[in-house]
């Protein structure tokens, strides 16, 4: 029901997320606030290289509020040295 109350449609949110992240939306969901109205639209976007980004969209105006590397793709980031403490553990696993 949350999406029925949102001024931003799923089609609009999908197009916005794909444009912002440069890939194709694999899943999208509305997160409701305390009053039940949509608080945030979260889209998981798959890129051409197989990595994923999570795009947060404000349902009130349809604008992107944040784009982050999806949690399951942090290992790829750690290999490039962008992530801190977890990188050492993953490095050990990669050497085995």
Buried (B, 14 or more C-beta within 10 A) or exposed (E): EBBEEBEBEBEBBBEBBBEBBEBEBEEBBBEBEEEEBBBBBBBBBBBEEEBBBBBBBBBEEBEBEEBEBBEEBBBBBBEEEEBEEEBEEBEEEEEE
